[in-house]
Structure formats: C-alpha cells, structure tokens
Amino acid sequence: MTVRLATTAARRPAPLGLVLALTVVGALVVALDQLVVATALPTLQRDLDVSMSSLEWTVSAFSLSLAALMVPAAELGDRLGRRRTYLLGLVVFALASVACALAPNIGLLIGARVVQGAGGAMIIPAALALLTAAAPPHRRGAVMGVYAAFMGLAVAGGPLVGGAVTEGLAWQWIFWINVPVIALVLPLAATRLTEMKGSPVRPDVLGLLLVATSTFGIVWALVRSGSAGWGSGEVLGTLIGGILLLAGFVAWELRTEHPMLPMRLFTVREFAAGNASALMLTAALMSTVFFLAQYLQVAQGYSPLGTGVRFLPFTLPVFFVAPIAGRLQDRVGPRRLISTGLTLQAAGLLWLAVDAHQHDGYASSIAALVIAGVGTTMAMPAQQSSVMTSVSPASMGKAAGTFSAVRQLGGALGIAILAAVFAAHGTDRSPQGFADGFSAAMVAAAVLAILGAATGLLAPSHRATPPPAAAPASAGVSAIEGVSAD
C-alpha cells in the first residue's frame, strides 16, 4: 500500500495539452475507421467478389458492435480504471485492424470489424472521461471544442483517407495504418495519463445485459431495415424486442440500488438536451457522408480520391469553427450554438438536395457543403460539453458512454432512414436515378437536423454548474471523492 501511495504521489498529472493529444489520437482512429471504407467499397467489391449489400456490413457491423458495447465499456472503465480500459481498447483495436487487413474473404472482414467496434467502445468513453476530468471547469468548453473538431474531421475526412489510401496503396492499408499510430500512443498513455475510477459499487450485471442486448436489437433492426424491409419479421422482431428490453433496462435502473446508468441524469436538462440533439445531428451527418461519397462517384463520376478531396469544403470548417464554438459555449451556453448550428446544417443539406434534383455540377454545391460543415461543427462542442459538464466527476464515465452510444445509434438511425427514402425515390443503376434518390435523402437528412435544432432549444441558455454526486446515506463523501486516482 505504501509503495502504491508513493508511486501516485510521485507521478505528476500530465499537462492538459498532452492529455488532449493522447486521448484525441485514440478516439480519432476509431472515428476514422467508422466510415473510412465508404470510398473503398467498389474496390472491396471487386477484390473480394461480393455484392454491395454484403459490403455494407463492413460499415454496419462496426457501428453495431460499437453502439451495443459503449455503455457496458464505460461501466468497465468505472471499475477497472479508465486509463486501463483505454489501453486495453487500443490493444484490441490494433489487433482487430491487423485481422481486417489480412482478411481473405468478406466473412472474416466483417467479423474483424465487429472486434474493432468492441475495442472502439472501450476507447471512446474512457478517452472522453479522462479528458474532461483533466480540463479545469473554466476551460472545458474550449477543450471540448478542440476534441469535437478532431472528431468532426474524422467523420468527414474518412472518405478522403479511404480514397487516398485505396488509390495510392491498397484497401488493406486502410487498416494497417492504425497499428503504428496505436503503437506510438500506447507507451505514452500508459506512463503519462492518470488513472481514474468511478465509485466502487457492486456491478450492475443485469443492467449490463439489458442495455447491451437492447441496443444490439435496435441497431440490428435499423441496419437491416434497408434490405429486409420494415415489415419483415426479422426487422419487426428485433426492433420490438430491443425496445422492450430497453424499457426493461429503464425499469431496472430505476429500482436497483446501484444502477449502471442513473436515470436521474436524464432529469438534468443539459444532459437530456445534449444527448437528444446529438442523436439527430449524428443521424444527419453520418447518413450524409455515407450517401454523398457514393453520389460523387456514381452520379458525378469522380474517383475515390477525387471524391475524398471534394469533401474538403465540408471538412475544413472544423479547424476554425469548433474551437471558437467551444470558447463561446463557456460564455453563452449551449442552447444558441446547438440550435443555430443544426439550423445551418439543415440549410446546407436542403441546398444539396436542390442541386442534386437539378442535376447541377459539384461547383454549385461547394457553398452548401461549407454551410453544412460550419453548422455541424458549431453544434458538436456545445452538445459534448453540455453533457459532460452536467454531471459529477464520478458519473463522467457513464455520461461519456451514454453520449457516445447515442451518437452511434444516431448514425445507424440516419443511414437506415435515408436508405429507405433513397430506395423509394431513386436507384443505384443509373447516374440520374442515383441523383434523384440522393436529393430525396438529403431532404430527409435536413428534417433530422431541424428536429435536432428543436431539441437544442431545451438546453439551458447558460452553462449549468455540475450537480453533486449522489452518495450513499452512510457515506459522508463528496462528489470528488467518488473518483479515485492511482
């Protein structure tokens, strides 16, 4: 015990800039891999000799695993330690990336993508919790702005990286490049990050099982709705089953003595509004990236690399807008930034829809991409900061896991909705048919963004002070004492 205390005292907390760098890199790798295969799908289809519907699972399997395991992984971080969980997630993700690169067929590639998602589920909430705890309260808005900038860059830059690597090297290198990056981060994260744990309570095993299986069922139904149809027994069965299991999870968390996810968090307006608006923003964003990458290739005839380059007007605002929005959030609160940002996102998407309907060229859509990118990156830091600063330090792991899982569910929901809209109004068999379907899909994405803007109005107009952690009646401890450091 003496040795442990001496080691803890000797280790100084890492500078905030280093914590930001170490946590951002891990989360960035995960975020990039979510859509990095989008522009590589035609190449994968040719090399592995499979149908396009099978290849869609290289995206969906990753999202499915990531969403289903996010909250359980956050609970693991509370008990095992968030630094240890972060390191374990990096190792799992690196090994799964090697398996993806070596996969000789589509089945093994999809299986490896599932394992990648499991590693990512350990990385993202742990990274967010470690960073939030390291940032002083008066700087969290700005820090979350930088973090959100990189995450937004990953989502929009995935097609660019995928296209460049696919054309310049081979599709396998989409996954190989993860290995040296993680190898560089691992030793630094192991030696410089400070360990954190949540309150040491009895594990909520039933809660873990209920949330994992309910999320799995809902996301499976969303992913399969495009090919199997909303009226199929498979989709209806998994969707209804997932919803019932989710209701069971809520009921159990309300009555158990040691809930994995305290339902009282959703009574905090900042927490609830931040999560609800993030669901809609991510639904619009992920589905737009997914379909825009295909639209630029199928309807406008660009190469994978050319397609990735044409995402830059959507990507570049991240560098300038997100840090500024983060600093503004500390002064004006989340409501204005969330609602204004999502309104701009909707306006840009509607502009894209009009251009596609008129079969205009890419040049006429550059301004639309800039507007949508500015709006997206304006809202993201405010959502993230409003969720993470609305809870006590002991609940940061749970808040991060919930926020990340909500975003993954939003991505799956958006792609499923837009796929159904696309199928009803267009086809992938001709450039004109694809443009018609894409136009209708962008209108649907804009509606999702508008709904997000409306939910953002529920957020407080000024940043709230984090509530104290609820402590057991027998324990005279404060919220800060609910977090331990090794």
N, C-alpha and C positions, 0 to 999 in steps of 0.2 A: 504493500500500500504506500509505504514511504517513497519507494522508487517511482511509483506512478505519479505521486504528487510533485516530486522533484522534476520529473520529465515535463509535466504540464506547466509548472512554473517557469521552466527554462525556455519553453517554446513560446516565442512571441507571436502574436497574431500577424498574419501576412498582411502587407499593405492592400488596401482596398482595390487598387488597380490590378494587382496580381491575382486576387480572388476573382475579380471580374473576368480576367483573361482566362484563368483555368476553368471556370465554370462555363463561360461562353463557348469555349472551343468544344467541349464535350457535347453541350446542347446543340451547337451548330452542326456538328457531324450528324447527329440524329435527325435534325430538321432537314438537312440537305438530302439525306437518304430517303426521306419520305416521298419526294417527287423527282429525285434525280434520274429515275428511269423513264420519266414521261417522254422525253425526246428520243430515247433509245428504243422505244417499243418496236418500231418497224425493223430495226436491226436485230433485236432479240427474236422477233417472229421469224425472220429469215434464217438465223443461225441455229435456232432450236427447233424449227419446223413445227410450229404450233399455231393455233388460232389466236386471233386478237383477244377474244373473250378469256382465253386461258392466261394470256399475258397480263390482263388487267388485275389478276390476282397477285402479281408481283408488287402492285401498289396496295391493293386491298388487304392482303394478308399482313403486311407490315402495320397498317393502320388498325386492323382488328386486334392484333396482339398488343400493340401499344396502348390502345384505349382500354382494353379489358384489364390490363395489369397495372395501370397507372396508380390507382388509389391503393391497392394492396402493396405496391412497391413503396409508396410513401409511408405506409404503416411499417414496412420493413425498415425504412430509414429511421423512423422514430425509435425503434427498438435496437436495431443493430448499430445504429450510428449513421448519420447522413454522409459523412466522408467515406466510411467503409462501403456503404451502399453505392455511392458514386463510383468508387474504384472498382467494385465488383461489376457494376453495369458497364464500365469501359472495357473490362476484360471480356465479358460476354459479347459485347457488340463487336469487338475486334475479331474474336474467333468466328462469330457468325458471318462477318464480312469476308473472311477467308473462305468459308464454306460457300458463300454466294459466288465468289469469283471462280471457284473450282467446280461448281455445279455442272454436270454434263447434260442435265435434262431439266425440264420445267418443274417437275415434281420436287426435286431436291432444291431447286432455286426457291420455290415458294416456301418449302419447309425452313430453309435457312433464313428467309425473310421474316418468318414467324419468330425465330430465335432473336433476330436483330431487334424486332419490336419489343421483346421481353427485356433485352439489355437497355434499350432506349427508355423503357418505362422506369427502370431504376435510375437512369442518369438524370432525366429532366426534372422531376420534383426535388431530388436531392440537390441538384445544382441551383435551382431557384431558391430553395430554403437556405442553403449556405450563403448565397449572395445577399439575400435580404437581411439575414442576421448580421452579416459583416458591414452592411452600409448603415451609417448613422441615420436616424429618422429624418433629419433635415436634408439629407442628400439622396434619399431612396428614390424620389421621383426622377432625378437626373440619372441615377444609376440604372433604374428600370428602363429609362429611355434608351440608353446605350444598349442594354440587353435586348430590348424589343427591336432595336434597329438591326441587330445581327440576326435575330430570329426571322424578321420580315425579309431580310436579304436572302436567307436560306430558302424560304418558301418560293420567292420569286426567282432566285438565282439557280434553283435546282435544275430547271431545263437548260440554262446556259452551260452549267458544268457538265451535265449529262451529254449535251450536244457536242461540246468541245472534246470531251474525253472519247466519246464514241467515234467521232470522225478522226481525231488525231492519233488515238491508240487503238483501243478495242473496248467493247462494253464491259468486259471483266474488270477493267481498271476503274470503273465507277466504284467498285467495292474495294479494290486493292489499296486505293489512296487513303482509306480510313486507317489502315494499320500503322503506317509511320506517324501519322498525326496523333493517334492514341498512345503510341509508344513514347512520344515526346512528352505528353501531358501526364501520364501515369506517375512517374517518379516525383515530379514537382507537386502534383496534387497530394500524393502520399506524405510528403515531408512538410509542405507549407500550409495546407488547409487545416483549420482547427476542427476537431471532432465535435459534433453536436448530437444530442439525443432528445427525444420528447419525454414526456412524463412516463416513468416506469410503471405501467399498469398491466393488468392481465390482458393477454392478446384476445382480440375480438374475432375468434376463428369463424363463427357463423357469419358475422358481418363481412369478413373477407370473402367467403364462399359466395354469399348472396350478391355482393357488388361485382365480383368477377364474372359470375355466370349471367347476371342480368345484363351487364354491359356487352358481354360476348353475344348474347341473343339479339339485342337491339342492333348492334353494329352488323352482325351477320345478315339480319333481315334487310338493313339498308343497303349493304353491299350487293346482295343477291336480287334485290328488287328490280334492277335494270334488266337482267337476263331471264330470271324466273317469272317476273311479273308480281305486282302487288296482290293479285288474287290467288296466287298459288298457295298450296297447303304449307310448303316449306317456309315461305316468307311470313304468312299469317301466323303460323305456329310459333316460329322463333320470335316474332315481334310481340305477340301476345304473351308468350312465356317470359320474354325479357321484361316486359312491363310489369307483369305480376310479380316476378322476382324482385324488381326494383321497388315495388310497393311493399313487399315483404322486408326488404332491406331497410326502408324508411321506418316501418313499424317497429322493427327490431332495434334500430338505433335509438328510437325514442324511449324504449323501455329498459334497455340494458344499462347496467351500472357503469361500464367502461366502454362507451361507443368508439368505434374506429373513426367515424366522422360525426361529430356532434351536430345534430340538426339545428342547434341554436345559432350556428354560424349563418344559416340562411335567413335568420331574422335581422341580420345586420344589412342595412340597405346597400352599403358599398360592396359587400361581398356578393350579395344576390345579383345586383345590377351589373357588376363587373363580369360575373360568370355568364349571365344571360346574354349580354351584348357580345361577349367573346364568342359564344356559340354561333351567333348569326354572322359576325364578322368573318370567322374562320370558314363557315359554310359557304359564304360568298367568295372568299379568297381562294380556298383550295380548289373549289369546283371551277373557278375562272382559270386558274393556272393549268389545271388538267385539260380543259377543253381548248383553251387558247393555244397551247402547244400543238395540239392536233390540227386546229383550224389553220394555223400558219403554214403547216406542211401540206395538208390535204387540199384546202381551198385556195391557198395562195402560192403553193409550190416551192416553199423555202426548204433548204436542207436543215438537218438537226442543229448544226452550229449556227446557221443563219437565223433559225427560229429562236435559239437562245439569245443571240445578240439583240433581237428585236424585243426582248423582254426588258432591256435596259431602261427605257423610259418609265417602266413600272417599278424597277428596282432602285434606280439612283436616288429618288426622293428619300429613301430610307436613311441615307447617310446624313441628310440635312434636317429632315423634319422630326424624326424620332427623338434625338437628343434635345431639341428645342421644346418639343411637346412634353418631354419628361420634366424639364425645368419649369415649364408653365403649369404643369399639373400640381406642383408644390404650392403654387400661389393661387390658382383659380379653381382648383378641384377638378374632379373627373367628369362632371356632367357635360360641360361645354365641349370638351375635347372629344368625348365619346360620341355625342350626338352630331356634332359638326363633322367629325371625321367620317362617320358612317354615311352621313348625307352626301358628302363629297364622293365617297366610294360608289354610292348608288348612282350619282350623276354620271360618273365616268363609265360605269357599266352600261347605262342606258345609251350613252353616246356610242359605245362599241356595238350595241345591238342595232342601232340605226345604220351605222357604217356597213355592218355585215348584211343587213337587209337590202341595202342599196348596192351591194357588191362593190363598195369602194376599195381602193388600194390601202396598203398599210400606212402610207404617209398621213392619210386623213384621220387615222386612229391614234397618232402619237400623243396629241393633246389629251385625248380620253384616257390613255394609259397613265399619263402624268397625274391627272386629276384623281384617278382611282388610287394610284400609289400614294399620293400625298394624304388622301383621306384615310387610307388603311393605316399608314404609319403614324398618323396623328392620334388615332384612337387606341392603338395597341399598348403604348406605355401607360396610358391612363387606366385601361382595363386591368393590366397586370398589377400596377401599383395600388389601385383601389382594393383589389382582392387581398394582396399580401400585407398591406398596412392596416387592414381592418381586423386583424386577428392578433392574438398574443404570440410571443416567441414560441411557446410550447406547441402552438397549433399551426406553425408555419409549414411544417411538412405536410400536414393534412390539407391545408389550403392550397399548397403548390400542387399536390397530387390531384385535387379536385379540379383546379383551374386547368391543368394540363389535360386531364381526361375529358373535360367539357370541350376543349378545343379539338381534340381528336374526334369526338363524337360529331362536332360541327362539321369537320371535314368530310366524314363519311356521309352525314346527312345531306350536305350540299351536293356532293357528287351524285348521290342517289336521286335527288330531286331533279337536278339538271339533266341527268341521263334519261329520266322519264320524259321530261319536256322535250329534249332533243329528239328522242325516238318518235314522239307524236308529231313533230313538225319538220323533220329532216331525215337525211340518210347519209351514211358514210360512203356510198357507192359513186358519188359524183361531187365535184367541187361545189356546184351550185346547191345541191341537196345538203351538203355539209354546212354551207354558209347560212342556209335557211334555218337549219336546226340550231346552229350556233347563235343566231340572232335571238331566237326564242329563249334559248338557255340563258343568255345574258340578261334578258328581261327578268327571268326568274331569279337570277343572282342579285339583281338590283332590288327586287322585292325583299329578299332576305336581308340585304343591307339596311333598307328602310325600317324593317322590323327591329333590327339591332339599334338603330338610332332612337326609335321609340322607347326601347327598354333602357337605353342610356339616360333618358330623362328621369328615371327613377333614382339614379345615383345622386348623392348629396352634392350641393353646389360648391362645398368646400371640403378639403380633406379632413376626414374624421380622425380623432385620436384612437389608437388601437385599444380595444376593450381588454380588461384584465382577464387572465385565465381563471376558469372556474376550478377551485381547489377543493379537495375533499374536506368535509366539515372537521375532521380530526387533524388536518394538516394545516399548520399556520404558515404556509409558504406563499410567496408572491408569484406572479406570472413569470418573472425572470427566473425564479428558482425552479420552474418546471423544465428548464433546459439545462442539461449538464454538458460539460466540456471535458474531453480527455486531453 
